[in-house]
Amino acid sequence: MTEQGDRPAPRRTSRTSRARADAAAKPPAKAAKASGDPTASAHSVESPEPLQLYLLRHADAGDPMAWPGDDADRPLSAKGKRQARRLGSMLAGIGWRPDIILTSPKLRASQTAGIVGEAVDVKPDDESRLVAALEVGDLEGILAAHPDARRVLLVGHDPDFSAVASTLTGAAIELRKGAIARIDLPDAGATPGEGALRWLIPPGAVPD
């Protein structure tokens, strides 16, 4: 009998025994791969990173019936500017930064995009397809034009944004003025029903 801490004398093993022991100690995945098992690396292949689509409806722009000029020139109200500043501050505070910001050229949308973009240090670009009547097919074209962007922020209007968000996710989604939604897509195909709503932040939820 040996006392605690003593090591027993090593046993002599043959080369054949040692080879069998080494083979048994190999990780299963490597052994399966060596044998040609097509499922050997199935668990080691990571799923592709989803495309993060952010839909931001422009902030408050007052009563459209009270605006005397061209609708495209209707600016943000004082309330809308506060909404955009609060949202930009919140996003910057959590370290969020999109790869690209695309905005409708209408003034109320471009102002919203400019305020948020300044906060997160990304300059917005105009995208005419966001002006009106945006559909999923248009969205596919927009995303395809920026293949390297994985975080895409679009700034535009309703009812288009709410309709597109609902189509992508298969759920009824309403974007109020100044609200932002994140929808993850498996790719830039924007297939109806394949989007996953990750979060939806209404303007009232953003603190001063």
C-alpha positions as CSV (number, residue, x, y, z in Angstrom):
1,M,0.0,0.0,0.0
2,T,1.3,3.5,-0.8
3,E,0.8,6.5,1.5
4,Q,-1.2,9.5,0.3
5,G,1.0,11.5,-2.1
6,D,3.2,8.6,-3.2
7,R,3.3,7.7,-6.8
8,P,3.1,4.0,-7.8
9,A,6.0,2.6,-9.9
10,P,5.3,3.1,-13.6
11,R,4.3,0.0,-15.5
12,R,6.1,-0.9,-18.7
13,T,3.9,-0.8,-21.8
14,S,4.5,-2.0,-25.2
15,R,4.6,0.2,-28.3
16,T,1.3,-1.3,-29.5
17,S,-0.5,-0.5,-26.2
18,R,0.8,3.0,-26.2
19,A,-0.4,3.5,-29.9
20,R,-3.8,2.2,-29.0
21,A,-4.0,4.6,-26.0
22,D,-3.0,7.6,-28.1
23,A,-5.6,6.8,-30.7
24,A,-8.3,6.5,-28.1
25,A,-7.3,9.9,-26.7
26,K,-7.8,11.8,-29.9
27,P,-10.8,14.3,-30.0
28,P,-13.8,12.7,-31.7
29,A,-14.2,15.5,-34.2
30,K,-10.6,15.0,-35.5
31,A,-11.0,11.3,-35.6
32,A,-14.3,11.6,-37.5
33,K,-12.7,14.1,-40.0
34,A,-9.8,11.7,-40.6
35,S,-12.3,9.0,-41.4
36,G,-14.1,11.1,-44.0
37,D,-17.3,11.7,-41.9
38,P,-19.0,14.6,-43.6
39,T,-20.6,15.8,-40.3
40,A,-17.2,16.1,-38.6
41,S,-17.0,19.9,-38.9
42,A,-20.7,20.6,-38.7
43,H,-20.5,22.1,-35.2
44,S,-17.3,24.0,-35.9
45,V,-18.8,26.1,-38.7
46,E,-20.3,29.3,-37.3
47,S,-23.5,30.7,-38.7
48,P,-23.0,33.9,-40.8
49,E,-23.6,37.2,-38.9
50,P,-27.0,38.5,-39.6
51,L,-27.5,41.9,-41.4
52,Q,-28.8,44.4,-38.9
53,L,-31.4,46.6,-40.4
54,Y,-32.4,49.7,-38.5
55,L,-35.6,51.6,-39.5
56,L,-35.9,55.1,-38.1
57,R,-39.1,57.0,-38.8
58,H,-38.4,60.8,-38.9
59,A,-39.1,62.7,-35.7
60,D,-42.1,65.0,-35.1
61,A,-42.6,67.6,-37.9
62,G,-45.7,69.3,-36.7
63,D,-49.1,69.3,-38.4
64,P,-48.7,68.7,-42.1
65,M,-52.0,70.5,-42.8
66,A,-50.7,73.6,-41.1
67,W,-47.5,73.7,-43.3
68,P,-48.0,76.2,-46.1
69,G,-45.1,75.1,-48.3
70,D,-44.0,72.1,-50.2
71,D,-44.3,68.9,-48.1
72,A,-40.7,67.9,-49.0
73,D,-39.6,71.1,-47.2
74,R,-41.5,70.6,-44.0
75,P,-38.9,70.7,-41.2
76,L,-38.7,69.1,-37.8
77,S,-40.6,70.8,-35.0
78,A,-38.9,71.8,-31.8
79,K,-40.3,68.6,-30.3
80,G,-38.9,66.6,-33.2
81,K,-35.4,68.0,-32.8
82,R,-35.5,67.1,-29.1
83,Q,-36.6,63.5,-30.0
84,A,-33.7,63.2,-32.5
85,R,-31.1,64.6,-30.1
86,R,-32.2,62.3,-27.3
87,L,-32.1,59.2,-29.6
88,G,-28.7,60.2,-30.9
89,S,-27.4,60.7,-27.4
90,M,-28.7,57.4,-26.2
91,L,-27.2,55.5,-29.2
92,A,-23.9,57.2,-28.8
93,G,-23.9,56.5,-25.1
94,I,-24.1,52.7,-25.6
95,G,-21.4,52.8,-28.2
96,W,-23.7,52.0,-31.1
97,R,-22.5,53.0,-34.6
98,P,-23.9,51.9,-38.0
99,D,-21.8,51.2,-41.0
100,I,-24.0,53.5,-43.1
101,I,-26.9,55.9,-42.7
102,L,-29.3,56.4,-45.7
103,T,-32.0,58.9,-45.5
104,S,-35.0,60.2,-47.5
105,P,-34.1,63.6,-49.0
106,K,-37.2,65.1,-47.5
107,L,-36.2,67.8,-45.0
108,R,-37.8,66.3,-41.9
109,A,-36.0,62.9,-42.5
110,S,-32.7,64.4,-43.5
111,Q,-32.7,66.6,-40.4
112,T,-33.5,63.5,-38.2
113,A,-30.7,61.6,-39.9
114,G,-28.3,64.5,-39.5
115,I,-28.8,64.9,-35.8
116,V,-28.5,61.2,-35.1
117,G,-25.6,60.8,-37.5
118,E,-23.7,63.7,-35.8
119,A,-24.1,62.0,-32.4
120,V,-22.8,58.6,-33.7
121,D,-20.2,60.2,-36.0
122,V,-21.6,58.9,-39.3
123,K,-22.5,61.2,-42.1
124,P,-25.9,60.3,-43.8
125,D,-26.3,59.9,-47.5
126,D,-29.4,60.7,-49.4
127,E,-31.4,57.7,-50.9
128,S,-34.2,58.7,-53.2
129,R,-36.0,55.3,-52.9
130,L,-36.8,56.2,-49.3
131,V,-39.0,59.2,-50.3
132,A,-42.2,57.3,-50.6
133,A,-43.9,54.0,-51.5
134,L,-41.0,51.9,-50.2
135,E,-41.5,48.2,-50.7
136,V,-39.5,45.1,-49.9
137,G,-38.2,44.9,-53.5
138,D,-36.9,48.5,-53.1
139,L,-35.3,47.6,-49.8
140,E,-33.4,44.7,-51.5
141,G,-32.0,47.0,-54.1
142,I,-30.9,49.5,-51.4
143,L,-29.1,46.8,-49.4
144,A,-27.6,45.2,-52.5
145,A,-26.0,48.6,-53.4
146,H,-24.0,48.4,-50.1
147,P,-22.9,44.8,-49.8
148,D,-20.2,45.5,-47.2
149,A,-22.5,47.2,-44.7
150,R,-23.8,44.9,-41.9
151,R,-25.4,47.7,-39.8
152,V,-27.6,49.7,-42.0
153,L,-29.7,52.6,-40.7
154,L,-32.5,53.9,-42.9
155,V,-34.4,57.1,-42.1
156,G,-37.7,57.6,-43.8
157,H,-41.5,57.8,-43.6
158,D,-44.7,56.0,-42.8
159,P,-46.8,54.1,-43.7
160,D,-44.0,52.6,-45.7
161,F,-41.6,51.8,-42.8
162,S,-44.3,50.2,-40.7
163,A,-45.5,48.1,-43.6
164,V,-42.0,47.0,-44.5
165,A,-41.2,46.1,-40.9
166,S,-44.4,44.1,-40.7
167,T,-43.7,42.3,-43.9
168,L,-40.2,41.4,-43.0
169,T,-41.1,40.0,-39.6
170,G,-44.6,38.6,-40.2
171,A,-45.9,40.6,-37.2
172,A,-47.9,43.8,-37.0
173,I,-45.4,46.6,-36.3
174,E,-46.2,50.3,-36.0
175,L,-43.4,52.9,-36.0
176,R,-44.4,56.2,-34.4
177,K,-42.6,59.4,-35.4
178,G,-39.1,59.2,-33.9
179,A,-39.2,55.5,-33.3
180,I,-36.4,53.1,-34.3
181,A,-36.6,49.3,-34.9
182,R,-33.8,46.8,-35.3
183,I,-34.6,43.9,-37.6
184,D,-32.1,41.1,-38.2
185,L,-32.0,39.6,-41.7
186,P,-30.3,36.4,-42.6
187,D,-28.9,38.2,-45.7
188,A,-29.6,41.2,-47.9
189,G,-32.4,39.3,-49.6
190,A,-35.1,40.9,-47.3
191,T,-37.3,37.8,-47.7
192,P,-40.8,38.4,-46.2
193,G,-41.2,36.6,-42.8
194,E,-37.5,35.9,-42.3
195,G,-36.7,39.0,-40.4
196,A,-36.3,38.9,-36.6
197,L,-37.4,42.0,-34.6
198,R,-34.7,42.5,-32.0
199,W,-36.0,45.7,-30.5
200,L,-38.3,48.6,-31.0
201,I,-37.8,51.9,-29.2
202,P,-40.6,54.4,-29.3
203,P,-39.7,58.1,-28.9
204,G,-41.3,58.3,-25.4
205,A,-39.0,55.6,-24.1
206,V,-35.8,57.6,-24.7
207,P,-34.9,59.7,-21.6
208,D,-34.0,63.4,-21.7
